[in-house]
Amino acid sequence: MLSIGIVGLPNVGKSTLFKVLTKKAVDIQNYPFCTIDPNVGVVSVPDERVIKLAEFSLSKKVIPTAIEFVDIAGLIKGAAEGEGLGNKFLSHIREVDAIAEVVRVFKDGSIIHVHNTIDPRNDVDVIEAELILADLETVSKRLATLEKEIKSGDKEATERLSVTEKVKNALGKGESIRDMGLTMEELLLIRDLRLLTAKPIIYVLNISKDNIKAPPELEDKNHVLIDLKTEEELMELQRDEEKEMRKELGVKSGVNELIEESYKLLGIMMYFTTGEDETRAWTIKEGSTAPEAGAAIHTDFRDKFIRAEVINWRDLIDTGSYAKAREKGLIRTEGKNYVVHDGDVVEFKI
């Protein structure tokens, strides 16, 4: 299951975002470090396709795909040196696949800002600097180890040393790994370090009714806009009431947008299996072949793959039945080199 860590400075809305995402009550107080151990919540990924396919197949069970969100306590300047329990919090970030950084844009004098001023760009820079410093420490330790491995005759250690030195030089200049343009081969050589600035990042700009736009200095960042205060109020309503209120306020679900953008950020997509027993969504990397996609269900679907029968979910529903879809030639038989597309309905033959 994919995992996204929610990070940011204290009192910017991290725990509120987590609460809205998971509808799970957490300790939200007006002071830093109220969340010391990370809260973990599993969230169903909203997708109308899995619901419509389940209705089409009269499925007994509906299993959407899910994503895990980890609410990590607030970081502050000096976290890499252990300030504010920083080392512990940074270690939690190492475990996730991507980062959602909450940035405070709203103004509210009753909610303390750790720097006593609302400056979104500075907040982003503070967090990034701490992640870079933490990575720099990790890389420096690895270099010392690699030099010993080279002396013992480890050939791969020489390749790792070259990339690790390159990374250290960039980090020393304040450059994050995700912005270095490393090749896939280079990234694989340092993957085991689980470096923080190598992780994809999306910025959750916590806006308000009076501040509804992204600050100009953050417009070029990968971001979503969410009024978390309004989202928290809406989540207390029944589903029908919430839908009506959103329509009245003209507010779309920023949470759904965050989940969708997170999928794009990680380069992943969904395909489906459907039948009377269950309809299920499966998460795979973009560009996965049919056997690779089958492995999401069970390794036998990769190792013993013969062929796959494939149809687009919309085509299947529009024709009304598998029989009619076959008559129209919409169900295709594909081999092991077929690249699965987002929205495919697949039946594997092994």
N, C-alpha and C positions, 0 to 999 in steps of 0.2 A: 504494500500500500504506500502511496506517495505521502510524503510528510513535509509540511511547510511550517517553519518557525516564525512566530510573530514577535518582532523585536522593535525596539525604539527606546527613547528616553523615558524616564518616569512621567506619569500623568499626561500622556499624549492620547490615550484611548486604546491601548493594547488589550487590556482585560475586557473592555466593553466590546471590542471587535470579537474577541473569543466568545464572549457570552452570546452575542448576536448570531455568530456562526453556528454555535453548537446548542444554543438555547439551554445552556447549562450554567447555573449560578456559580459565580466565582467571587472571591473577596475583592471588591472594588472600593478602595478608600482613597481619600485625598492626601496621600503621602507616598513617597517612594518605597519600593521593596515590599509591598504587601503580598506579592506573589513570589515566594522564594523558590519553591519547587515547581517545576513547570506543570501546568495543567495540560492535559492531552484530551482532545475531543475528536471523534470520528464523525465526519459530515457527509451525508449523501449528496452526490453531485446532481443538481437539478437538470433533468433532461426529459422533455416531453416525448421523445422517441421511444424510450423504454416503456412508458405508460401506454402509448398507442399500440405498440407491438404486443403488449400483454393483453390488451383488450381484443386485438385481432386474433390472438391465439387462444383466448379464454384461459390464460395461464393461472394455475393455482397459486403460484408465487411470483413476486416481482422483486428482482434484486438489482437495484441501481449500483453503479460503481461508487466508491467512497474515497475521501481524501482526509488525511489526518492533519489537524492543526495543533501546534504546540505553543502555548502561551508562555513565553520566556520573560522573566522579570526584567525590569528596566535597567538599561545600561547607562553609565555616566562616563564623563571624561576621566581617564585613569583606570578604566575597567581592565585593560590588558595588564596592568600592574597589580590588579586585585582590588581596586577601589570599588566599594559598594558590592562586595561579593562577586566582582566582575569575572574572575577566572572560572568560577562555578557556572555562571550564566553563559560565558563564551563556550564552555564545553558542551552545553546543551545544543548550541547552534551547530556544532560539528555533526550532530546526529541527523539533521534534517536534509531534505533534498533541495529545498529552495528557501528563500527568505522573503517574508512580507514585512516591510518596515513601515510602521505607523508614524506619520509625521503630522504634528499639530499645526493646523492652519487657523482654526477657530480662535477667537479671543474671548476670554472669560476670566475676569479678575478674581472670581471666587475659587478658581482652580489653579493651584500653584504650578508655575513652570520652574523646572530645576535651575534654569539660567535667568529667571526673572524677566524674560523678554520673549516675544513670539518672533522667531527668526527661522523659518523652515529650512532654508539653505544651510544655515549654520548647524542645525540639528542633524541634518543628513551628513554633513562633513565630520561632525563629532563621532557619530556611529562608525562611519567609514574609516576614520583614522584609528579607532580602537580595533576594528577588525584587521586592518593592515598591520598594526603593531603586534597583534596576537599571531598573525601568519608569519611575520618576520621572525618572531621568537621560535616558532615551530620549524621554519626553514633553516635557521641558524643551527639548531640542534641536529637536524638531519645532515647538514653538510659535514659536521664533525664525524658522524657515523659513517658517511659515505667514503670519506678519506681513509678510514680504517679498512673498509671493505675493499677498496681499490688496492691497498697494499697487500691484502690477502689473496689477490688475483681474481676478484669478481669482475667479469667483463661488463655486465649490465650496469654495474655501479658507476662506470665511467660515463655512460649515457645519462644516467640519473643525475650525476654531478653537474654535467653541463647545463641541463634544464634547471636544476635547483639553483645554481649560481645565477642564471638568467632571471629567474623569478625573484631571488633575493635582491638583485640590483634594481629591478622595477619597483618592488615593495619599498625599498629604501628611498626611492624618489616619490613615494606617495601614490603609486599606481596600483590599482587593484588587479588581481589576476584575470578577472572576467574581461578586463579592457586591454589585455596584453596581446590578444590575437594569437594565442598559442594553438598549435596544430593538435589534432586529436591524439596523435602519437605522443606529443609532449605532455598533454594532459593525463594520459594513461600512466606515464612514468612518475607522476606526482600524486596520482589519485589516492593512494593509501594515506597521504598526509591529511586528507579531509580539510583542506584549507578553506577558510571562511569566505575570502573574497573571490574564490572560484565559483561559489554558488550563485545561481541565477537569483536576481532580486527584483521585486516589484514594490513600488511605493504606494502605500495606502494613505492618501491625503485626507485627513480628518477635517472636513469643512463644517460650516454652519450656514444657517439661512442668510447671514450677513456676509459670509465669505464663501461663495459658491464656485470659485474658479481656482485652478492651480496657479500658484505663484509663478510669474514669468520665468524665474531662474530654475524651476523644476519641470517646466512644460515638456522639455526634451527627454525627460526620464520616463521609463516604463511605469505608468501609474494608473490608479483608479481613484475616483473621487467618491467619498462616502461621508454622509452626515450621520455619524455614529449615534449622536444623541437622539435624532429622529428615528433611526433604525431600532434603537433600544426601546423607544416608546411604542413603535409599531408592533414589535414582537410580543407585546403584552396582549394584543388583540387577537380575537379569533380569526381564522384564515380568511373567511368571507369579509369580515370587517376590515382586516388589514388590506385586502385587495381593493376594497371600495375607498379606503382612506388614501392609499397610494394614488389611485386614479384622481381623487379630489385634490391632492397636494401636487400631483404631477411628479411623483418621486418613483423612480425605478429601483429595483433591488440592487443596491451597490454590492451586497454580499454575493449575489449570483454572478455579477460582473467580475468580482475578484476571483471566484472559482474558475470561471471561463478563461480569464486572462492568465491564471496560474497554469492552466493546461497548455495554453499557447506558449507561455514562457518556458515550460519544460519540454515542449515538442512532443506532446502526447495526444492521443485521440481515443475514440471508442468504437468498438464494433459490437454486434449483438448476436446472441443465440436466443431462439424463441421456440416454444412448443407448449403443449398442454400442461406439462409439469411446472415449467418456469420460463420466464423471460429474464434475461440477464445482460447487463452491460459489462464489457471487459475493457480494461485500460491497457493500451500498448503504445510503444514508441512509434512516431510517424516513420514511414518507410519500412515497417516490419513486413516480412514475407509471410505467406500463409502458415508455414510450419512454425515460424517465430511467434506469430499471433496465437496459434494453437497452444503453445507452451504456457500461455497465461491461464489456460484451463487445466492442463496436465502435460507433463513432459512427454507422455505417450503420443500426444497429438503433434508433437514435433518429431520425435524419434521414429514413429511408425507411420508418418504421414503418407498417404497415397494421393488423395486429391481433396478438393473442397468445392462445395456447391455454394455459389455466392449470388446475392441479389441485393440491390439497394433497398433500404427499409421503406422508403416512400413508394417505390415501384411495387413492392409486395403488398402494402396496404391498399394502394390504388386499384390493383387488379382484383382484390377481394379474396383470393385463395392461392395456395401453392400450385394447384392444378391449372388455374387460368394463367398464372405466371409462367409455368412451363410451356403451355400452348403458345404463348406469345414470344417464347425464347428469351425471357428476361432472367431466367436462372442460368447462370454460366458455370461450367465445370472448369476449375482452375487448378494448375499444377503448383509445384513447390516454389516456383519463381514469382508467383503472383504477389504483388504488393497490395496489402489490404488497405482499403480506403475508409475514412471516417464515415460511419453510417451503414457500412456493409452488414448484412445479416448472413452469417456463415454457418454451414453444416460441414463438419470435418468427417472424412472417411479414412479410417486407419486399418 
